[in-house]
Amino acid sequence: MSRNIFKTFIAAGFAFCILFCCAFKWGNIGEKGALLYFSSQPIYKENVKNVGRAFLSGEKVYYFLYNPKGFKDDYIRVQIVKKSDKTRHWGYNIYWSKDFHIDSSKNDFSSYFVINEPGYYFMQIFSFDDFDRVVARNDFWIR
């Protein structure tokens, strides 16, 4: 008799886990993460389809961050990381980092940067309330 109770308890536990996982997944339907775009021209919501990921050395690279969930803080940290074979940090080196004051009532932010060194890079953006979680990340090349 106690063996049947144990099996019932295990089956109920599995059912609860499956129900919890499905409810969590259904609760997140329609929520998209933040998107980060690059272009050689200024980017707005209206022209976001004219984007690229390869740019010339010394060229202005505009970026546009769209966060449908909005921002929790009035500041973000933008960080550019360069892939390099000559560093001791698994080939990645922080190339540039800057903190920006943003309008937290809006769902987007845009700016630009200029890089003179050819190579493979990626940009990652953090919210000031959690530097361990990346809001958005995307990669690009400078030729």
Backbone as a printed PyTorch tensor [residue, N CA C, xyz], in Angstrom:
tensor([[[  0.8240,  -1.1970,   0.0000],
         [  0.0000,   0.0000,   0.0000],
         [  0.8740,   1.2690,   0.0000]],

        [[  1.9400,   1.2850,   0.7940],
         [  2.7940,   2.4680,   0.8620],
         [  3.5290,   2.6870,  -0.4600]],

        [[  3.7720,   1.6010,  -1.1890],
         [  4.4330,   1.7510,  -2.4910],
         [  3.5180,   2.4590,  -3.4870]],

        [[  2.2350,   2.1930,  -3.4610],
         [  1.2730,   2.8650,  -4.3420],
         [  1.1610,   4.3510,  -3.9930]],

        [[  1.2140,   4.6740,  -2.7120],
         [  1.1650,   6.0760,  -2.2910],
         [  2.4040,   6.8050,  -2.7950]],

        [[  3.5600,   6.1570,  -2.7040],
         [  4.8110,   6.7580,  -3.1810],
         [  4.7400,   7.0110,  -4.6870]],

        [[  4.2290,   6.0350,  -5.4530],
         [  4.1040,   6.2060,  -6.9080],
         [  3.1320,   7.3330,  -7.2420]],

        [[  2.0520,   7.4240,  -6.5080],
         [  1.0820,   8.4920,  -6.7240],
         [  1.7040,   9.8480,  -6.4260]],

        [[  2.4840,   9.9100,  -5.3510],
         [  3.1610,  11.1520,  -4.9820],
         [  4.1550,  11.5690,  -6.0680]],

        [[  4.9340,  10.6320,  -6.5950],
         [  5.9000,  10.9230,  -7.6590],
         [  5.1690,  11.3860,  -8.9260]],

        [[  4.0990,  10.7000,  -9.2960],
         [  3.3320,  11.0760, -10.4910],
         [  2.7350,  12.4740, -10.3230]],

        [[  2.2290,  12.7900,  -9.1320],
         [  1.6730,  14.1180,  -8.8860],
         [  2.7710,  15.1850,  -8.9660]],

        [[  3.9650,  14.8640,  -8.4780],
         [  5.0830,  15.7930,  -8.5550],
         [  5.4780,  16.0840,  -9.9960]],

        [[  5.5490,  15.0500, -10.8240],
         [  5.8610,  15.2450, -12.2430],
         [  4.7890,  16.0730, -12.9230]],

        [[  3.5260,  15.7810, -12.6330],
         [  2.4250,  16.5330, -13.2370],
         [  2.5060,  18.0080, -12.8400]],

        [[  2.8160,  18.2580, -11.5670],
         [  2.9540,  19.6360, -11.1100],
         [  4.1040,  20.3440, -11.8380]],

        [[  5.2340,  19.6520, -12.0040],
         [  6.3850,  20.2450, -12.7050],
         [  6.0460,  20.5710, -14.1500]],

        [[  5.3710,  19.6690, -14.8290],
         [  4.9820,  19.9070, -16.2240],
         [  4.0040,  21.0670, -16.3110]],

        [[  3.0370,  21.1070, -15.4250],
         [  2.0590,  22.1930, -15.4110],
         [  2.7480,  23.5250, -15.1380]],

        [[  3.6720,  23.5570, -14.1980],
         [  4.4000,  24.7830, -13.8710],
         [  5.2140,  25.2640, -15.0680]],

        [[  5.9240,  24.3550, -15.7280],
         [  6.7460,  24.7310, -16.8930],
         [  5.8790,  25.2560, -18.0240]],

        [[  4.7610,  24.6060, -18.2860],
         [  3.8680,  25.0630, -19.3550],
         [  3.2660,  26.4180, -19.0210]],

        [[  2.8620,  26.6150, -17.7770],
         [  2.2860,  27.9000, -17.3760],
         [  3.3180,  29.0040, -17.5080]],

        [[  4.5520,  28.7250, -17.1410],
         [  5.6150,  29.7200, -17.2720],
         [  5.8380,  30.0740, -18.7340]],

        [[  5.8600,  29.0720, -19.6090],
         [  6.0630,  29.2990, -21.0390],
         [  4.8940,  30.0900, -21.6240]],

        [[  3.6560,  29.7160, -21.3010],
         [  2.4990,  30.4250, -21.8380],
         [  2.4410,  31.8550, -21.3210]],

        [[  2.8990,  32.0850, -20.1200],
         [  2.9040,  33.4310, -19.5720],
         [  3.8800,  34.3410, -20.2900]],

        [[  4.8800,  33.7900, -20.9720],
         [  5.8800,  34.5930, -21.6700],
         [  5.6220,  34.7190, -23.1650]],

        [[  4.5480,  34.1410, -23.6550],
         [  4.2550,  34.2400, -25.0880],
         [  3.9980,  35.6990, -25.4470]],

        [[  4.6050,  36.1470, -26.5220],
         [  4.4340,  37.5180, -26.9790],
         [  5.4760,  38.4760, -26.4300]],

        [[  6.2440,  38.0760, -25.4380],
         [  7.2920,  38.9350, -24.9090],
         [  8.5690,  38.6900, -25.7000]],

        [[  9.0830,  39.7330, -26.2990],
         [ 10.3300,  39.6120, -27.0530],
         [ 11.4330,  40.3060, -26.2790]],

        [[ 12.6360,  39.8200, -26.4510],
         [ 13.7760,  40.4820, -25.8400],
         [ 14.1310,  41.7390, -26.6140]],

        [[ 15.0630,  42.4810, -26.0990],
         [ 15.5050,  43.6990, -26.7620],
         [ 16.2670,  43.3610, -28.0350]],

        [[ 16.1840,  44.2400, -29.0140],
         [ 16.8310,  44.0510, -30.3050],
         [ 17.8280,  45.1720, -30.5260]],

        [[ 18.9830,  44.8240, -31.0710],
         [ 20.0570,  45.7860, -31.3030],
         [ 20.4340,  45.7480, -32.7840]],

        [[ 20.3430,  46.9050, -33.4490],
         [ 20.6110,  47.0010, -34.8810],
         [ 21.7900,  47.9460, -35.1370]],

        [[ 22.5120,  47.7210, -36.2610],
         [ 23.6090,  48.5790, -36.6880],
         [ 23.3630,  49.0620, -38.1100]],

        [[ 23.8570,  50.2730, -38.4160],
         [ 23.7290,  50.8150, -39.7670],
         [ 24.7730,  51.9070, -39.9690]],

        [[ 25.0630,  52.2100, -41.2290],
         [ 25.9640,  53.3130, -41.5370],
         [ 25.1960,  54.6340, -41.6290]],

        [[ 23.8990,  54.5860, -41.5130],
         [ 23.0250,  55.7620, -41.5030],
         [ 22.2530,  55.7840, -40.1800]],

        [[ 21.8230,  56.9700, -39.7190],
         [ 21.0300,  57.0100, -38.4880],
         [ 19.8000,  56.0980, -38.5820]],

        [[ 19.4920,  55.4030, -37.5040],
         [ 18.4080,  54.4240, -37.4900],
         [ 17.2530,  54.9450, -36.6450]],

        [[ 16.0660,  54.7760, -37.1780],
         [ 14.8320,  55.0960, -36.4660],
         [ 13.9040,  53.8980, -36.6010]],

        [[ 12.8130,  53.9100, -35.8690],
         [ 11.8600,  52.7970, -35.9570],
         [ 11.3750,  52.5950, -37.3910]],

        [[ 11.2720,  53.6890, -38.1440],
         [ 10.7230,  53.6200, -39.4990],
         [ 11.6920,  53.0070, -40.5090]],

        [[ 13.0020,  53.1440, -40.3240],
         [ 13.9530,  52.6280, -41.3030],
         [ 14.8350,  51.5170, -40.7400]],

        [[ 14.3390,  50.8030, -39.7540],
         [ 15.1430,  49.7900, -39.0700],
         [ 15.4850,  48.6110, -39.9800]],

        [[ 14.8310,  48.4990, -41.1190],
         [ 15.1270,  47.3840, -42.0250],
         [ 16.3890,  47.6220, -42.8510]],

        [[ 16.9200,  48.8260, -42.8620],
         [ 18.1300,  49.1490, -43.6220],
         [ 19.3570,  49.0150, -42.7220]],

        [[ 19.5850,  47.8310, -42.2270],
         [ 20.6770,  47.6280, -41.2780],
         [ 21.7200,  46.6890, -41.8690]],

        [[ 22.8970,  46.6750, -41.2510],
         [ 23.9750,  45.8080, -41.7010],
         [ 24.8480,  45.4020, -40.5320]],

        [[ 25.9070,  44.6430, -40.8530],
         [ 26.8220,  44.1940, -39.8090],
         [ 28.2760,  44.2850, -40.2470]],

        [[ 28.5630,  44.8860, -41.3860],
         [ 29.9390,  45.0560, -41.8490],
         [ 30.1460,  46.5230, -42.1910]],

        [[ 31.2020,  47.1170, -41.6190],
         [ 31.4410,  48.5470, -41.7760],
         [ 32.9190,  48.7990, -42.0630]],

        [[ 33.2110,  49.9900, -42.5800],
         [ 34.5820,  50.3650, -42.8880],
         [ 35.2460,  51.0060, -41.6700]],

        [[ 36.5340,  50.8590, -41.5820],
         [ 37.3090,  51.4800, -40.5200],
         [ 37.1460,  52.9960, -40.5910]],

        [[ 36.8840,  53.6450, -39.4660],
         [ 36.7140,  55.0880, -39.4170],
         [ 35.3180,  55.5710, -39.7560]],

        [[ 34.4320,  54.6780, -40.1510],
         [ 33.0640,  55.0370, -40.5180],
         [ 32.1980,  55.1320, -39.2520]],

        [[ 31.2440,  56.0740, -39.2500],
         [ 30.2950,  56.1390, -38.1460],
         [ 29.3870,  54.9120, -38.2230]],

        [[ 29.2680,  54.2250, -37.1090],
         [ 28.3640,  53.0760, -37.0140],
         [ 27.2600,  53.4610, -36.0420]],

        [[ 26.0580,  53.5840, -36.5700],
         [ 24.9060,  53.9350, -35.7440],
         [ 24.2990,  52.6590, -35.1900]],

        [[ 23.8210,  52.7440, -33.9810],
         [ 23.1340,  51.5940, -33.3980],
         [ 21.8120,  52.0420, -32.7960]],

        [[ 20.8700,  51.1230, -32.7830],
         [ 19.5110,  51.3830, -32.3130],
         [ 19.1090,  50.2250, -31.4210]],

        [[ 18.7430,  50.5280, -30.1910],
         [ 18.2830,  49.5280, -29.2310],
         [ 16.7890,  49.6900, -29.0660]],

        [[ 16.0570,  48.6110, -29.3150],
         [ 14.6110,  48.6220, -29.0860],
         [ 14.2990,  47.5950, -28.0060]],

        [[ 13.6970,  48.0420, -26.9280],
         [ 13.3540,  47.1780, -25.8010],
         [ 11.8500,  47.2650, -25.5580]],

        [[ 11.0710,  46.2920, -26.0410],
         [  9.6160,  46.3700, -25.8930],
         [  9.1530,  46.3670, -24.4380]],

        [[  9.9590,  45.8470, -23.5430],
         [  9.5960,  45.8280, -22.1250],
         [  9.8910,  47.1580, -21.4370]],

        [[ 10.6100,  48.0440, -22.1080],
         [ 11.0000,  49.3090, -21.5010],
         [ 12.2440,  49.1420, -20.6420]],

        [[ 12.6940,  50.2390, -20.0810],
         [ 13.8930,  50.2360, -19.2590],
         [ 13.5210,  50.4600, -17.8010]],

        [[ 14.1790,  49.7370, -16.9140],
         [ 13.9030,  49.8450, -15.4850],
         [ 14.6730,  50.9850, -14.8430]],

        [[ 15.7240,  51.4360, -15.4790],
         [ 16.6110,  52.4350, -14.9070],
         [ 16.7920,  53.5810, -15.8970]],

        [[ 17.3200,  54.6900, -15.4280],
         [ 17.5700,  55.8390, -16.2950],
         [ 18.9370,  55.7950, -16.9630]],

        [[ 19.6980,  54.7310, -16.7280],
         [ 21.0280,  54.6000, -17.3080],
         [ 21.2100,  53.2080, -17.9060]],

        [[ 21.9990,  53.1670, -18.9640],
         [ 22.4240,  51.8900, -19.5380],
         [ 23.9330,  51.9410, -19.7280]],

        [[ 24.5530,  50.7860, -19.7750],
         [ 25.9820,  50.6770, -20.0770],
         [ 26.1250,  49.9940, -21.4260]],

        [[ 26.8040,  50.6730, -22.3500],
         [ 27.0650,  50.1390, -23.6810],
         [ 28.5280,  49.7170, -23.7000]],

        [[ 28.7610,  48.4830, -24.1180],
         [ 30.1150,  47.9370, -24.0990],
         [ 30.4020,  47.2800, -25.4500]],

        [[ 31.5770,  47.5920, -26.0030],
         [ 32.0210,  46.9550, -27.2430],
         [ 33.1970,  46.0490, -26.8880]],

        [[ 33.1060,  44.8260, -27.3370],
         [ 34.1310,  43.8190, -27.0570],
         [ 34.7340,  43.3860, -28.3840]],

        [[ 36.0700,  43.3040, -28.4230],
         [ 36.7670,  42.8930, -29.6470],
         [ 37.3040,  41.4850, -29.4850]],

        [[ 37.1220,  40.6820, -30.5140],
         [ 37.6850,  39.3330, -30.5560],
         [ 39.1250,  39.4670, -30.9980]],

        [[ 40.0230,  38.8830, -30.2040],
         [ 41.4420,  38.9660, -30.5170],
         [ 42.1250,  37.6760, -30.1070]],

        [[ 43.0860,  37.2590, -30.8790],
         [ 43.8520,  36.0600, -30.5400],
         [ 44.9940,  36.3690, -29.5850]],

        [[ 45.2260,  37.6470, -29.3040],
         [ 46.3890,  38.0320, -28.5170],
         [ 46.0550,  38.3890, -27.0680]],

        [[ 44.8600,  38.0820, -26.5920],
         [ 44.5080,  38.3950, -25.2090],
         [ 44.4390,  37.1310, -24.3880]],

        [[ 44.5260,  37.2990, -23.0930],
         [ 44.4890,  36.1320, -22.2080],
         [ 43.0800,  35.8330, -21.7170]],

        [[ 42.0990,  36.6140, -22.1260],
         [ 40.7200,  36.4200, -21.6870],
         [ 39.9250,  35.6700, -22.7510]],

        [[ 40.3550,  34.4910, -23.1060],
         [ 39.6920,  33.6320, -24.0900],
         [ 39.5160,  34.3300, -25.4340]],

        [[ 40.3970,  35.2740, -25.7410],
         [ 40.3500,  35.9370, -27.0390],
         [ 39.4480,  37.1470, -27.1150]],

        [[ 38.8990,  37.6110, -25.9890],
         [ 38.0190,  38.7740, -25.9850],
         [ 38.6100,  39.8650, -25.1160]],

        [[ 38.5010,  41.1010, -25.6000],
         [ 39.0460,  42.2400, -24.8800],
         [ 38.0200,  43.3670, -24.9400]],

        [[ 37.7260,  43.9970, -23.8050],
         [ 36.7990,  45.1260, -23.8170],
         [ 37.4700,  46.2800, -24.5440]],

        [[ 36.8750,  46.6830, -25.6540],
         [ 37.4450,  47.7210, -26.5060],
         [ 36.9980,  49.1120, -26.0510]],

        [[ 35.7200,  49.2350, -25.6810],
         [ 35.1470,  50.5250, -25.3370],
         [ 33.9270,  50.3000, -24.4650]],

        [[ 33.6990,  51.1970, -23.5220],
         [ 32.5290,  51.1080, -22.6580],
         [ 32.1020,  52.5150, -22.2730]],

        [[ 30.7920,  52.7470, -22.2480],
         [ 30.2830,  54.0680, -21.8910],
         [ 28.9020,  53.9210, -21.2690]],

        [[ 28.6360,  54.7590, -20.2660],
         [ 27.3190,  54.7980, -19.6250],
         [ 26.5240,  55.9590, -20.2160]],

        [[ 25.2500,  55.6970, -20.5080],
         [ 24.3800,  56.7050, -21.0990],
         [ 23.1680,  56.9410, -20.2220]],

        [[ 22.7810,  58.2060, -20.0960],
         [ 21.5130,  58.5480, -19.4580],
         [ 20.4350,  58.4180, -20.5320]],

        [[ 19.3710,  57.7080, -20.2210],
         [ 18.3060,  57.4850, -21.2070],
         [ 16.9750,  57.9460, -20.6480]],

        [[ 16.0240,  58.1020, -21.5370],
         [ 14.6510,  58.4150, -21.1480],
         [ 13.9400,  57.0880, -20.9120]],

        [[ 13.7200,  56.7310, -19.6480],
         [ 13.1400,  55.4220, -19.3310],
         [ 11.6680,  55.3250, -19.7140]],

        [[ 11.0470,  56.4410, -20.1090],
         [  9.6560,  56.3690, -20.5630],
         [  9.5640,  55.8910, -22.0070]],

        [[ 10.6970,  55.8910, -22.7150],
         [ 10.7270,  55.4090, -24.1020],
         [ 11.2110,  53.9630, -24.1270]],

        [[ 10.9680,  53.2880, -25.2300],
         [ 11.3930,  51.8910, -25.3950],
         [ 12.5920,  51.7610, -26.3170]],

        [[ 13.2450,  52.8840, -26.6590],
         [ 14.3650,  52.7870, -27.5840],
         [ 15.4640,  53.7660, -27.2070]],

        [[ 16.6390,  53.5070, -27.7720],
         [ 17.8080,  54.3670, -27.5860],
         [ 18.6840,  54.2200, -28.8190]],

        [[ 19.2790,  55.3230, -29.2610],
         [ 20.1930,  55.2440, -30.4080],
         [ 21.3590,  56.2000, -30.2070]],

        [[ 22.4690,  55.8480, -30.8130],
         [ 23.6800,  56.6500, -30.7970],
         [ 24.6040,  56.1000, -31.8880]],

        [[ 25.8730,  56.4820, -31.8620],
         [ 26.8240,  55.9540, -32.8320],
         [ 28.2000,  55.8740, -32.1950]],

        [[ 29.0940,  55.1700, -32.8770],
         [ 30.4880,  55.0700, -32.4600],
         [ 31.3420,  54.9840, -33.7180]],

        [[ 32.6510,  55.1900, -33.5510],
         [ 33.6130,  55.0740, -34.6460],
         [ 34.7420,  54.1770, -34.1660]],

        [[ 35.0880,  53.1890, -34.9750],
         [ 36.1920,  52.2850, -34.6570],
         [ 37.1790,  52.3260, -35.8180]],

        [[ 38.4480,  52.5100, -35.4850],
         [ 39.4810,  52.6030, -36.5210],
         [ 40.2670,  51.3110, -36.7100]],

        [[ 40.0660,  50.3280, -35.8660],
         [ 40.8040,  49.0650, -35.9600],
         [ 39.9360,  47.9790, -36.5860]],

        [[ 40.3780,  47.3920, -37.6950],
         [ 39.6080,  46.3000, -38.2930],
         [ 39.5250,  45.1020, -37.3430]],

        [[ 38.4360,  44.3550, -37.4560],
         [ 38.2870,  43.1550, -36.6510],
         [ 36.8330,  42.7950, -36.4300]],

        [[ 36.6600,  41.7410, -35.6480],
         [ 35.3320,  41.2510, -35.2810],
         [ 35.0070,  41.7830, -33.8940]],

        [[ 33.8200,  42.3640, -33.7290],
         [ 33.3910,  42.9700, -32.4770],
         [ 31.9840,  42.5030, -32.1380]],

        [[ 31.6190,  42.6710, -30.8810],
         [ 30.2070,  42.5940, -30.5250],
         [ 29.9100,  43.6660, -29.4970]],

        [[ 28.6820,  44.1310, -29.5430],
         [ 28.2140,  45.1440, -28.5990],
         [ 27.2320,  44.4740, -27.6620]],

        [[ 27.3520,  44.8130, -26.3880],
         [ 26.3800,  44.3410, -25.4140],
         [ 25.9450,  45.5210, -24.5640]],

        [[ 24.6710,  45.5140, -24.2090],
         [ 24.0900,  46.6120, -23.4510],
         [ 23.5010,  46.0560, -22.1620]],

        [[ 23.8100,  46.7380, -21.0660],
         [ 23.3530,  46.3230, -19.7440],
         [ 22.4770,  47.4140, -19.1350]],

        [[ 21.5300,  46.9980, -18.3260],
         [ 20.7720,  47.9160, -17.4990],
         [ 21.5520,  48.1260, -16.2070]],

        [[ 21.4370,  49.2970, -15.6070],
         [ 22.2060,  49.5790, -14.3970],
         [ 21.7330,  48.7750, -13.1950]],

        [[ 20.5550,  48.1920, -13.2600],
         [ 20.0800,  47.4140, -12.1160],
         [ 20.6210,  45.9860, -12.1080]],

        [[ 21.2630,  45.5470, -13.2150],
         [ 21.7990,  44.1820, -13.2590],
         [ 22.9010,  44.0950, -14.3230]],

        [[ 24.1610,  44.2190, -13.8910],
         [ 25.2840,  44.1440, -14.8350],
         [ 25.6330,  42.7070, -15.2260]],

        [[ 24.9730,  41.7350, -14.6370],
         [ 25.2210,  40.3400, -14.9890],
         [ 24.3270,  39.8600, -16.1280]],

        [[ 23.2430,  40.5760, -16.4060],
         [ 22.3010,  40.1610, -17.4440],
         [ 22.3560,  41.1620, -18.5960]],

        [[ 22.6240,  40.6520, -19.7780],
         [ 22.7000,  41.4880, -20.9760],
         [ 21.2930,  41.7840, -21.4730]],

        [[ 21.0070,  43.0610, -21.7110],
         [ 19.7110,  43.4490, -22.2630],
         [ 19.6540,  43.0780, -23.7410]],

        [[ 20.7420,  43.3690, -24.4660],
         [ 20.8110,  43.0480, -25.9010],
         [ 22.2690,  42.8810, -26.2970]],

        [[ 22.4790,  42.0390, -27.3090],
         [ 23.8340,  41.7970, -27.8190],
         [ 23.7240,  41.5140, -29.3150]],

        [[ 24.7170,  42.0340, -30.0590],
         [ 24.7930,  41.7570, -31.4920],
         [ 26.2410,  41.9450, -31.9210]],

        [[ 26.6300,  41.2970, -32.9970],
         [ 28.0090,  41.3700, -33.4620],
         [ 28.1070,  42.0980, -34.7950]],

        [[ 29.3450,  42.5270, -35.1290],
         [ 29.5810,  43.2490, -36.3660],
         [ 31.0660,  43.1620, -36.7030]],

        [[ 31.4140,  43.5510, -37.9330],
         [ 32.7820,  43.5290, -38.4140],
         [ 33.1970,  44.9090, -38.8640]],

        [[ 34.4620,  45.2520, -38.6130],
         [ 35.0610,  46.4780, -39.1370],
         [ 36.1510,  46.0410, -40.1050]],

        [[ 36.0940,  46.5220, -41.3260],
         [ 37.0600,  46.1530, -42.3570],
         [ 37.9970,  47.2950, -42.6490]]])
